């Protein structure tokens, strides 16, 4: 990656992580005990939910902007899932919705597949549709 690409990629990733942490702070705040998380709604196919859609959208953006960096982006997506599953899930004490007891932080194999699917969409839009 060129220096400018590294900078824009880093900024996008930082915005993504900040957004997730801000959403968690809102979701798990004691004033929001009855909050029903719309991102945990299941769509009936495998374990696809609203978080799956966010993976598709974010990785479609990455696939559109960084078409030549598929491998590094997918490695980062896999590392994120490992961090979610092995670190965040264990470190976050407010990761349980008090009403439903749903665990909020978890890594999933399906998220990696959604990352792949999203990157492919972004790549196709950039190289086939917009070309």
N, C-alpha and C positions, 0 to 999 in steps of 0.2 A: 504494500500500500504506500502511496505517496504521503508525504507529511500532511497535506490538506485533507486527504481521505482519512488518515488516522485521527486527525482532530475532529472532523465531522462525525466519524464513527463513534469516537469516544463520547462526544456530546450527546449523540442519539442514545447510546447505551446508558449514560448517566441520567438522562431524562426518563428513560424507561424504568430504571431501578428506583429513582426518586418517586415516580408516579406510583409504583407498586407499594413502596413504603408509606407514602402518604395515604393511599387507599387503605392499607392495613391499619394505620393510625385512626382513620375515620371509622372503619368497620368495627374495630375492636374497642373503641372508646366506650366508657361506661354509660355515656348518655345515649348511645346507639344500641342498647341491649336487644331491642326488638328488630334490628336491621336485618332484612332478608336479602342476602347477597345475590344480586341478579346474575353474577358471573358464575355461580355454582349451579345454575339451572341446567339440568341434563337435557340433551336434545334427542335422546333415545338411540343414538348410534354409538356403540362401544361406550367409552367414557367421555364423549365429546360434550363440552359445556362452554360457557361464556369465556373462560380462560383460554380454551382452545382457539376461539375466534381471535382473541387478542394476540396469540402466537402467530396465527396466519397473517394478520394485518401487519404486525411489526416485521415479520420476516419477509413479507411481500415488499415492504418499503426497503429493507436491506437488500433484497434480491434485485430490486429496481436500481438502487443507487450504487451497489457494489457487486455487479454481475461477475466480475473476475475473481472474487474472493470467497467463493462458495465453501471451500474446505475450512478456512479459518473461522468463518461465521458459523458453520455447523458445529465445529469443535467448541466454540464459545457457547452455543445453545446447549450442547450436551453437558458442558461444565456447569452451566447455570442450573440445569436440572439436578445434577449431583449436589451442588451447593444447597439447592432448595431441600432436597431429600435428606441430606446428611448433616447440614449445619443449621439452616434457618428453622427447620421443623423442630430441632432439639433446643435451639437457643431462644426461640420466641416463646415467651410465657403467655402472651395474649393471643395465641393463635387459635383459640377455641371460641366459637360463637356461643355465648351463654345460653341462647334460646334453643339451639338445635344441637349443640356439641359437635358441630362439623369442624374437622381439622382443616385449617386454611392453608398452611404451608405444606406442600408435598410436591415431590418431583414425579413426573410420569413419563413413561416411554411414549405415550400418545402425543405428548407435547413436542417431543423431538420429531415425530412424524408430521405434526402440524407445522413445525419450523421448516421442514423439508418442502412440504406442500406450499407454504407461503413463499419461500424463496423461489420456487419454481414459477409461481404466479407472477411475482415481480420480474423475474428474468424474462418470462414470455412477453409480458407487457412491454418491457424495454426493447427487447430484441426482435420481436415478431410483430406486435401490434403497432408500436410507435415507430418502428424502423422505416 
